[in-house]
Amino acid sequence: MVYPLDYFQHRRDCKFKQAERAQRIQALPSYLGPFTSSERQVLAKPIEELVQDVHKKVLQPIDILRAYGKAALKAHAKTNCVTEVMIGTAEGWTTDGSINMNGPLAGIPISLKDSVVVGGFDTTVGYSSNVGNKVPRDGAMVRLLKDAGAVPYVKTNLPITLLSFESTNDVWGRCTNPHNSKYSPGGSTGGESALLAAGGGRIGIGSDVAGSVRVPAHFSGIYSLRCSTGRWPKNGMVTSMPGQEGIPSVFSPMSRTLEDLSYFTKSLIGMQPWNYDHSVHPLAWRGDVSKQYSEKKKFRVGVLRTDGVVDPSPACARALDEVAEALKKEGHEVVDVQPPSPYEALCIASQLLNSDGCKTFESFFRTGEWEDRGANQMSRLMALPQPFKWIYYLWVKYIRRDEIWAGLVKDWHGKTCYEQWKLVGKREAYKAKFHDWWEQEAKLDFMITPPNATPAVPHDAMKDAVSSCGYTFLFNLLDYTAGIMPITHVDKTLDQLPSTFSLKKLNGVAYGAYKHYDATAMHGLPVGVQVVGQRLQEEKVLAIMKRIEDSLGDDKYRLMAID
């Protein structure tokens, strides 16, 4: 009797949350009409200018909120990107003293991944078992944001389990890419990327454990920065994998423009987040580093053309080439690099992330609850009895002759404490090896890489592409700072696969990625690049991203228009 009752409660809770969201939107009739001319002026301004207008009393925070509240609801109608609608409550926050309107983010509406705790609202993370888990007090991240002057106004969609480059769950439904509704906006911070790309916000907060703010930025055509652990608050969140520290998740900023990303990051670090969250290093914003890399005349740039597991698709390779050529024209030294095996990093990182045997994220499921297709592939393989898994491994390695997939499958099982410690030792040895390579052999200022082997995937494609995450996952293991910037769009003429291309020749990881690559169907989807520094180099990476954008000149990416 327990299981049928569990299923019916799951369905009731999903219906309740969707009805609650609809009711909150219906209670905001003034937010549902066309934009006024003054609202369009607000939407066109960078956040630094909006803050100055609030400080000078030229603009009222409520006017900024109404403009972006309206834009967010339009983006939601197009993509299903919003979960908790907080706009009505946020109106009160702008006038009741809850928010510091003298702060560096005064009056700026900020969107939050659904996993961020806001007092008085649920933090479901896509699980129906979390419906009704609201707490009265804001989490540390939201307290910090309000003290800085920011106004939380919506939370955004994500995948159940948080382990996917798609954003779908039973509680909130499927989030779609604003450029093409048949494709994913990315994950796990996909609702944020869809909202920002469609112009429903300028700045937001996401989290990243294997690429979850970077791949959505690449898929949807926005900017993001994966901060190193200890630079950005992590408390005041709900997760699908509490206690997982083998590859720590980091909360990080996402934005519609690079200018806003830089201003927001500098402002939040300037608020001394270590006073709100014990996990943050007391490391102030280093303006001298930003200035140094804004002015340095010649960089040594490493280009990672392939991770040795999945070669980038023609669209992603073209974007990387475009940036490399622009930097060469600026007089920088641009060299192809081969760092210590990214495949080794993928093996270590994937085992560390799932060393519990996928039990933790599965523990929150209710009977009949939909599971992300990619996460389901991982948990099913994890649950396969060892004798059958060994036979499968032998077949993959010796019959299919696929060393890459075989190596990932071989040790895909839950780990004992002893095995976990050995993995952590391998992680630290790899990090030391990579650091020595960067400093002593390659001697780089920064690297550029593809963010993913392909542009956005079609819905449910993570069933096949779940392991194709090496270009981002590598830098989670290393804990390096990495930013994403959009560069171009898929072109159905320029980005076709060569006539000699054959899926049958690919390893299992590459096969899953390329199975859904179709330049004609993907025409118009965004394509980005990843800019990588070393650990705790947020100032440096943001300054370099600005140098790259300047080097592109008139060829730089054009944002989606706000409807």
C-alpha positions in Angstrom: 0.0 0.0 0.0 2.9 2.4 0.6 4.0 2.6 -3.0 0.7 3.4 -4.6 0.1 6.1 -1.9 3.6 7.5 -2.6 2.8 7.8 -6.3 -0.5 9.5 -5.8 1.1 12.0 -3.3 3.8 12.6 -6.0 1.2 13.5 -8.6 -0.7 15.7 -6.1 2.4 17.7 -5.1 3.4 18.2 -8.8 -0.1 19.5 -9.6 -0.1 21.7 -6.5 3.2 23.4 -7.4 2.2 24.0 -11.1 -1.1 25.4 -10.0 0.6 27.6 -7.4 2.9 29.0 -10.0 0.0 29.7 -12.4 -1.9 31.5 -9.6 1.1 33.7 -8.7 1.4 34.7 -12.4 -2.3 35.4 -12.7 -2.1 37.6 -9.6 0.3 39.9 -11.5 -1.9 41.3 -14.3 0.2 44.5 -14.7 3.2 42.3 -15.6 1.5 40.6 -18.6 1.1 43.4 -21.1 3.5 44.8 -23.7 6.6 46.7 -22.6 6.3 50.5 -22.2 9.1 52.7 -23.6 10.4 53.4 -20.1 10.6 49.6 -19.4 12.6 49.1 -22.6 15.0 51.8 -21.5 15.5 49.9 -18.2 16.0 46.6 -20.0 18.7 48.2 -22.2 20.9 49.4 -19.4 23.8 47.5 -17.9 23.4 46.8 -14.2 26.1 49.3 -13.1 24.1 52.1 -14.7 20.9 50.9 -13.1 22.6 50.9 -9.7 23.8 54.5 -10.3 20.2 55.5 -11.2 18.9 54.0 -8.0 21.5 55.6 -5.9 20.8 59.0 -7.5 17.0 58.4 -7.1 16.6 58.7 -10.9 15.0 55.2 -10.9 12.9 53.5 -8.3 13.8 49.8 -7.6 10.1 48.9 -8.1 10.3 50.2 -11.7 13.3 48.0 -12.5 11.6 45.0 -10.9 8.4 45.6 -12.9 10.4 45.7 -16.2 12.3 42.5 -15.5 9.3 40.8 -13.9 7.4 41.4 -17.1 10.4 40.2 -19.2 10.8 37.1 -17.0 7.2 36.1 -17.5 7.5 36.5 -21.2 10.6 34.3 -21.2 8.8 31.8 -19.1 5.8 31.6 -21.5 8.3 30.8 -24.2 10.6 28.3 -22.4 9.0 27.2 -19.1 12.2 28.5 -17.3 10.7 29.8 -14.1 9.8 27.7 -11.0 9.1 29.9 -7.9 7.5 33.2 -8.9 8.5 35.7 -6.1 7.7 38.9 -7.9 4.7 39.9 -5.8 6.7 39.4 -2.6 9.7 41.1 -4.1 7.7 44.3 -4.6 7.3 44.5 -0.8 11.1 43.8 -0.3 11.9 46.9 -2.4 10.2 49.2 0.1 10.1 47.5 3.5 13.8 47.7 4.4 14.5 44.1 3.6 17.0 45.1 1.0 19.9 47.6 1.3 19.3 50.1 -1.5 22.7 51.7 -0.8 24.6 48.6 -1.8 26.6 47.9 -5.0 23.7 46.0 -6.6 20.9 48.3 -5.4 17.6 47.5 -7.1 19.0 44.8 -9.5 16.5 41.9 -10.0 18.4 38.6 -9.6 17.2 35.2 -10.7 18.3 32.1 -8.7 18.6 28.5 -9.6 15.8 26.6 -7.8 18.3 25.1 -5.4 19.0 28.4 -3.7 17.1 28.9 -0.4 14.8 31.9 -0.2 12.8 32.3 3.0 9.1 31.6 2.6 9.5 29.7 -0.7 10.0 26.0 -1.4 13.3 24.7 -2.6 12.2 21.6 -4.5 15.2 21.0 -6.7 12.7 19.2 -9.0 11.8 16.5 -6.4 8.2 16.3 -5.4 9.3 15.0 -1.9 10.7 18.5 -1.3 7.4 20.2 -1.9 6.5 22.2 1.3 10.1 22.4 2.5 10.1 26.2 2.8 12.0 27.7 5.7 11.3 31.2 7.3 14.9 32.5 6.9 16.9 33.3 3.8 20.0 31.2 3.1 23.4 32.8 3.3 23.6 33.5 -0.4 20.3 35.4 -0.4 21.1 37.3 2.8 24.3 38.4 1.1 22.5 39.4 -2.1 19.9 41.4 -0.3 22.6 43.2 1.7 24.2 44.1 -1.6 20.9 45.5 -2.8 19.9 42.8 -5.2 16.2 41.8 -5.4 15.5 38.1 -5.9 12.4 37.8 -8.1 12.3 34.3 -9.7 13.8 30.9 -9.2 14.6 28.8 -12.3 14.2 25.3 -13.7 16.7 22.5 -13.5 17.0 18.7 -14.0 15.9 16.3 -11.3 19.2 14.9 -9.8 21.1 18.0 -11.0 23.3 15.6 -13.1 22.3 16.5 -16.6 22.8 19.0 -19.4 19.0 19.1 -19.7 16.4 20.7 -17.4 13.3 18.6 -16.9 11.4 17.2 -13.9 7.9 16.2 -13.0 7.4 19.1 -10.5 8.0 21.9 -13.0 8.0 20.3 -16.5 10.5 20.7 -19.3 12.5 23.8 -19.9 13.3 24.6 -23.6 16.0 26.5 -25.4 14.8 30.0 -26.4 16.6 29.6 -29.8 14.8 26.4 -30.7 12.2 24.7 -28.5 13.2 21.2 -29.7 16.5 21.6 -27.9 17.7 21.8 -24.3 18.9 25.1 -22.8 21.5 23.0 -20.9 21.7 21.9 -17.3 21.8 21.7 -14.5 21.3 25.5 -14.5 19.2 25.4 -17.7 16.3 27.6 -16.5 18.8 30.4 -15.8 20.4 30.2 -19.2 17.0 30.2 -20.9 15.7 33.1 -18.9 18.9 35.2 -19.4 19.2 34.4 -23.1 15.6 35.4 -23.7 16.1 38.7 -21.9 14.1 37.8 -18.8 17.0 38.9 -16.6 20.5 40.3 -16.7 22.1 38.4 -13.9 21.6 35.1 -12.0 23.1 32.5 -9.8 23.7 28.8 -10.8 25.9 25.9 -9.6 28.5 23.8 -11.3 29.8 20.3 -10.5 30.6 19.1 -14.0 29.8 22.1 -16.2 26.4 23.1 -14.9 26.8 26.9 -15.4 29.1 26.6 -18.4 27.3 24.1 -20.7 24.0 26.0 -20.3 25.8 29.3 -21.2 27.2 27.6 -24.3 23.8 25.9 -25.2 21.8 29.1 -24.8 24.2 31.9 -25.8 25.0 33.8 -22.5 28.0 34.3 -20.3 29.0 32.4 -17.1 32.0 32.1 -14.8 32.8 28.9 -12.9 34.5 30.2 -9.8 37.0 28.2 -7.8 35.8 26.7 -4.5 36.2 29.1 -1.6 35.7 32.2 -3.8 31.9 32.2 -3.8 29.3 31.2 -1.1 28.0 27.7 -1.1 25.8 27.6 2.0 22.0 28.2 2.0 21.3 25.7 -0.8 19.5 22.4 -1.3 21.1 19.7 -3.4 20.5 16.2 -4.7 23.8 15.0 -3.4 24.4 16.3 0.1 27.8 15.3 1.5 29.4 14.8 -2.0 32.8 16.4 -1.7 34.9 14.3 -4.1 34.2 16.9 -6.8 32.7 19.9 -4.9 29.8 21.8 -6.5 30.4 25.6 -6.7 27.8 28.3 -7.0 28.7 30.8 -9.6 27.3 33.8 -11.7 25.6 33.8 -15.1 24.7 36.8 -17.1 23.4 38.2 -20.3 26.4 40.4 -21.0 30.1 40.2 -20.1 30.0 43.7 -18.7 27.3 42.7 -16.2 29.2 39.4 -15.3 32.3 41.4 -14.4 30.5 44.1 -12.4 28.4 41.6 -10.5 31.3 39.3 -9.6 33.4 42.2 -8.4 30.5 43.6 -6.4 29.6 40.4 -4.7 33.2 39.6 -3.7 33.4 43.2 -2.5 30.7 42.5 0.0 33.1 40.2 1.9 31.1 37.0 1.5 33.4 35.2 4.1 31.3 37.1 6.7 28.2 35.3 5.5 29.6 31.8 4.8 32.5 30.2 6.6 33.5 28.2 3.5 34.6 31.4 1.6 38.2 32.5 1.7 38.8 36.0 3.0 40.2 37.0 -0.4 39.3 40.5 -1.5 38.8 41.5 -5.2 42.3 42.1 -6.7 42.0 45.1 -8.9 45.7 45.0 -9.7 45.3 41.6 -11.3 42.4 42.7 -13.4 44.4 45.8 -14.5 47.5 43.7 -15.3 45.6 41.4 -17.6 43.6 44.2 -19.1 46.8 45.9 -20.2 49.3 43.1 -20.8 50.6 43.4 -24.4 51.2 39.8 -25.3 49.7 36.6 -24.0 50.8 33.0 -24.4 47.5 31.2 -25.2 47.0 27.4 -25.1 44.4 26.0 -27.5 43.0 22.6 -26.4 41.7 21.3 -29.8 40.5 18.0 -28.4 40.3 16.2 -25.0 41.2 12.9 -26.7 37.8 11.4 -25.9 35.4 13.4 -28.2 36.7 15.7 -30.9 34.6 18.9 -31.1 32.0 19.1 -33.8 32.5 21.4 -36.8 30.5 24.2 -35.2 32.4 24.1 -31.9 35.8 23.8 -33.7 34.9 26.8 -35.8 34.1 28.9 -32.8 37.5 27.9 -31.2 39.3 28.7 -34.5 37.6 32.1 -34.7 38.9 33.1 -31.2 42.4 31.7 -31.8 42.6 33.7 -35.1 41.4 36.9 -33.5 44.0 36.5 -30.7 46.8 35.9 -33.3 45.8 39.1 -35.2 46.2 40.9 -31.9 49.8 39.7 -31.7 49.4 37.1 -29.1 51.3 33.8 -29.1 48.7 31.1 -29.7 49.8 27.4 -29.4 48.0 24.1 -29.6 48.5 22.2 -26.3 48.3 18.6 -25.1 47.9 18.7 -21.3 48.1 15.6 -19.1 45.4 13.1 -20.2 41.9 14.7 -19.9 40.6 11.1 -20.2 42.3 10.2 -17.0 40.7 13.2 -15.3 37.2 12.1 -16.7 37.7 8.6 -15.2 38.7 10.0 -11.8 36.1 12.7 -11.7 33.2 10.6 -12.8 34.0 7.9 -10.2 34.4 10.5 -7.4 31.2 12.2 -8.2 29.2 9.0 -8.1 31.2 7.1 -5.5 28.1 6.5 -3.4 26.8 4.2 -6.2 24.2 6.9 -7.2 22.3 6.1 -4.0 22.0 9.6 -2.7 20.2 11.3 -5.6 18.0 8.2 -6.0 17.0 8.4 -2.3 14.8 11.4 -2.9 12.7 9.8 -5.6 9.1 8.8 -5.1 7.4 5.9 -6.8 6.7 6.7 -10.5 8.7 9.9 -10.5 10.4 10.7 -13.8 14.2 10.4 -13.8 16.5 12.2 -16.1 17.6 9.9 -18.9 21.3 10.6 -18.4 21.2 10.0 -14.7 19.1 6.9 -15.2 21.8 5.5 -17.5 24.4 6.1 -14.8 22.4 4.5 -12.0 21.3 1.5 -14.1 24.9 0.7 -15.1 25.9 1.2 -11.5 23.3 -1.3 -10.3 24.4 -4.0 -12.8 25.8 -7.0 -10.8 29.5 -7.1 -10.9 29.8 -10.4 -12.9 27.6 -9.0 -15.7 29.4 -5.7 -15.7 32.7 -7.6 -16.0 31.4 -9.5 -19.0 30.2 -6.2 -20.5 33.6 -4.6 -19.9 35.4 -7.5 -21.7 33.0 -7.3 -24.6 33.5 -3.5 -25.0 37.2 -3.7 -24.7 38.0 -6.8 -26.7 35.1 -7.3 -29.1 34.2 -3.7 -29.8 37.8 -2.6 -29.2 36.7 0.5 -27.4 39.3 1.3 -24.8 37.7 4.7 -23.9 34.2 3.3 -23.0 35.7 0.2 -21.4 37.9 2.2 -19.1 34.9 4.2 -17.8 32.7 1.1 -17.4 35.4 -1.1 -15.6 35.3 0.6 -12.2 31.7 2.0 -12.4 30.5 0.9 -9.0 29.9 2.3 -5.6 33.2 2.8 -3.6 34.3 1.7 -0.2 35.9 4.2 2.0 39.3 2.7 1.2 38.6 3.0 -2.6 37.3 6.5 -2.1 40.6 7.6 -0.4 42.6 6.0 -3.2 40.6 8.0 -5.8 41.2 11.3 -3.8 44.9 10.5 -3.9 44.7 10.0 -7.7 42.8 13.3 -8.0 45.5 15.2 -6.0 48.3 13.6 -8.0 46.6 14.6 -11.3 46.1 18.2 -10.1 49.8 18.4 -9.2 50.8 16.9 -12.6 48.6 19.4 -14.5 49.9 22.3 -12.5 53.5 21.4 -13.3 52.6 21.0 -16.9 51.0 24.4 -17.0 53.8 26.3 -15.2 56.9 24.5 -16.3 56.2 23.1 -19.8 53.3 25.0 -21.4 53.9 28.3 -19.5 50.5 29.7 -20.4 48.7 32.8 -19.5 45.4 31.0 -20.2 43.7 28.3 -22.2 40.8 28.3 -24.6 38.8 25.1 -25.2 35.4 24.0 -26.5 32.8 24.1 -23.7 31.3 20.8 -25.1 31.8 18.6 -28.1 28.5 19.8 -29.6 26.0 22.6 -29.4 22.7 22.1 -27.5 21.3 18.6 -27.5 17.8 17.7 -28.4 15.4 16.8 -25.5 16.1 13.4 -23.9 19.5 13.1 -25.8 21.4 12.9 -22.5 20.5 9.2 -22.5 23.2 8.9 -25.1 25.4 12.0 -24.3 25.6 11.7 -20.5 29.4 10.9 -20.6 30.3 13.6 -23.0 31.2 16.3 -20.4 35.0 16.1 -20.3 35.7 19.7 -21.6 34.0 21.2 -18.5 34.4 18.3 -16.0 38.2 18.5 -16.3 38.2 21.9 -14.7 35.9 20.9 -11.8 38.5 18.2 -10.9 41.3 20.8 -11.1 39.1 23.5 -9.4 40.2 26.0 -12.0 38.4 29.3 -12.8 36.7 29.0 -16.2 34.4 31.3 -18.1 32.1 30.8 -21.1 31.4 33.4 -23.7 29.2 33.0 -26.8 31.0 33.4 -30.1 28.7 32.4 -33.0 25.8 30.3 -34.1 25.6 26.9 -35.9 25.6 27.4 -39.6 23.9 24.7 -41.7 26.3 25.3 -44.6 29.6 25.7 -42.7 29.2 23.2 -39.9 28.2 19.9 -41.7 30.1 16.8 -40.9 32.5 15.6 -43.6 31.3 13.0 -46.0 33.8 10.5 -44.6 32.4 10.8 -41.1 31.1 7.5 -39.6 29.5 7.0 -36.2 30.6 3.4 -36.2 34.3 4.4 -36.0 33.7 6.4 -32.7 34.3 5.3 -29.1 31.2 4.9 -26.9 31.4 8.5 -25.4 31.9 10.1 -28.8 29.1 8.0 -30.3 26.6 9.3 -27.7 27.6 12.9 -28.4 27.6 12.7 -32.2 24.4 10.6 -32.5 22.4 13.9 -32.2 24.6 16.3 -34.1 22.8 17.7 -37.1 24.0 21.0 -38.4 20.9 21.6 -40.4 18.5 20.9 -37.5 20.8 22.9 -35.2 21.1 25.9 -37.5 21.0 29.1 -35.4 21.8 27.5 -32.0 24.6 29.4 -30.1 28.2 28.2 -29.9 30.6 29.4 -27.3 34.2 28.9 -26.1 35.6 28.3 -22.7 38.4 30.5 -21.2 40.4 28.9 -18.5 42.7 30.2 -15.8 44.2 28.5 -12.8 42.6 28.2 -9.4 41.2 31.4 -7.8 41.9 33.5 -10.9 38.5 35.1 -11.4 39.8 38.6 -11.9 42.3 37.3 -14.5 39.8 35.2 -16.5 37.2 38.0 -16.6 39.8 40.5 -17.8 40.9 38.1 -20.5 37.3 37.4 -21.6 37.0 41.2 -22.2 40.2 41.2 -24.2 38.9 38.3 -26.3 35.5 40.1 -26.9 37.4 43.3 -27.9 39.6 41.3 -30.3 36.5 40.0 -32.1 35.4 43.5 -33.0 32.3 43.6 -35.1 32.2 39.8 -35.3 31.3 39.4 -31.7 28.1 37.5 -30.7 24.7 39.2 -31.1 22.3 38.6 -28.2 18.7 37.5 -28.7 16.3 40.4 -29.0 13.9 40.9 -26.1 10.4 40.2 -27.4 
